[in-house]
Each structure stands twice: as C-alpha cells, then as structure tokens.
Amino acid sequence: MQKLNKEIGSSFYELHESDREFQILKQHLVTLDLNFTYYYSGRNAILALLKNITSGQTINTIWLPEYYCDTVVNLVLFNFNNIKYYSINPFEFDEEIDVTTFATHNDIVILNNYWGLSTFSYPDKNRPIIIEDYSHAWLSQQSLNSNADYCICSLRKTYPIPLGAVTWKPNSNKKINFYEYTIDKPVLKALDTFSKYMSLKRLFIKNNKEHVKEAYLSLLDDGEALLNISNNYIKPTDIFVDLVKKYMCLNPNPIKDKHLKYIFKHLNKTPYFKIIKREGVTPFGLLLLFNDLNLFHSFKKHMISNHIYPAHLWPNTNIISNWKYLFNIHVDYRYNIEDMSYLVEKINLWSKNNV
C-alpha cells in the first residue's frame, strides 16, 4: 500500500484554519470550566508551581516518580535539594498508588498520568500536596475530574503550537497567577526557534519542499536545547496565550479513538511487543512496549525506513522491569484510516520478518 501522508508519527507542523487537519479537529469542541494559568513551557509551569508552594510553607520532601521525563527531573533537581523518588510501574494500571504510604502532609507528590491511562485516588485530608501531570493525557476524564491540589499540562505534545502549557486548581475558582517578572531569553528564543521550525516543516509536508528537512530538524534540536536552559516562569504575551486558547478546547481524543480501534482490530498478534491500552480509555497514541533492546532498535529502523517515526518514552529513564522499552506513535487528527492501514501493514510486516 502506498502511504498517503508524507510522514506518520513525527513532530507537529504549522496548521492553518483552512487545512483539513484543523477542520477535523475543530469538530470536537469541549467546554472547559477551569481557571487556567498559562506558561511558555511545561517545565516553566512545574517550576512555577513548586516555587509558589514552597514560598508559602515548609516542604520536607518533593516526591517524583522513578519513571518521569528526564528534562523535568533535571530541572527540579537543579532548583531543589529535597527530592526523593517513589517506585511505580508506568505500564500497569490495575492498582492505584497510595501516596500516604511514603509521603506526609508536609510533602509534595507529583503524580504523572501515564499516556492517559492512569487513575488516581487519595484521601481528601491528611495527605501530601498533590500535583498531577497531564502532559500525555490532555482532556482525559481524569484530567477533567481531578481532585488534586494542582494540575499541569504541556500542550505542545498534543497540538501544533510551538510552545504552551497550563496549570490549574481543580474544584477551585482561584487562579494561580504566579510569575517571575524578569527576562527569560532562552524560552523566548526557543519560542522563535520552534515557530520557524514549524513553518519550515509545513513547507515540507504541504508543499513537498524536500530541501528544508535538514534545516527544520536542526531548528527542532536547537529549540529543545534552549528549553533545557530556561530556568524561569515568566508571563506569556497575550498573542501567545490566544494561540494556546485557540487549540486547547479542541478534543483530539475522538479521532485517536477511531484510529486506535482500527489498529487494534487489524494488528497481528506478536510475542515481540505488548500493546499498552486500557478498556474504555483513549491512550496518548499507539503504545508499543518491548523487552528486547535489539528488537526495539530493529523496529525503529524498519519504521523510519517507511517514514513512520516512533518516539521513545523516555530514553534517559530506567525502570526495573523486563518490559521497559516504550514507543509511542502518534495517530491523531493529521491522519486518516488509509494512513492507519499503511501503519498496520508496516508493523505486521516487521513482525512477520522476525518470526
């Protein structure tokens, strides 16, 4: 089968409202009755939350999950010296973690919603301060009905925006509004760099401008490097906030759900990977878990040779488990059923060739 889309699973590109992708996405509008505070990046947002909390009370320990984005971990370690880790299996969802077994009311616990499949429960009182991270679970039912003290989401993982993140207090009308009034040159330069990258990638995707690929990939790397040295939480411009607002009420999950149902129906069973999913819940993307690093790399090489780009979540994070190498492949509003058919065909071909 010939692939209809130029790429499957890779990073976002700039969209215009007249584009098919945007027109499909805007069919699924949701109303958000939450009071959001906006930041340039998820890292800026989580730093702002932690600084806000610790400026008002004494915190004994900040608890991070052992399996978490390494750039976020590095940011927290750089700014705080009271960090501990709790163990969690990010691929099993039968049991919910009990934060009261390791944390006290003078602690902060960051709970990461893994791939939109996690659920959380904890006491209303006599518990630590809870921050839930929905960067891979935006508009999941858990995010919309959270009982945490604070929530955070990096929205650029879901939408074609150069940067963008939000924090909110569930079940509260109080707005956080905690900013540093300084100049964060790295994050502003990152915003400009990512914007240029997305414009170039649009030329590659929409206009078949092959010669810009090397340039936009270089800009993407440069933007990520700049984000890694941003250590502030400044207030975004109104223009930037308007761009984030334009997308954040558009629900990508119904389209993902349709595509994943097709994939699950047609993907052949194989002993080489597990599909991470949960009944009645739409995951972040197609999640494939491997236990053999050589097969993991073989799969990636095969996919890339067919212009399918799986993302390793996360390459610099370790877990004590035989099954621990995770790929996510985006199956969102950029694609259609014909693209999903092509994706299934190439995965099944890899599985067949490894028999």
Summary of the structure (lengths in Angstrom):
residues: 355
radius of gyration: 20.2
end to end distance: 21.9
largest distance: 60.3
contacts: 1091
relative contact order: 0.17
helix: 39%
strand: 14%
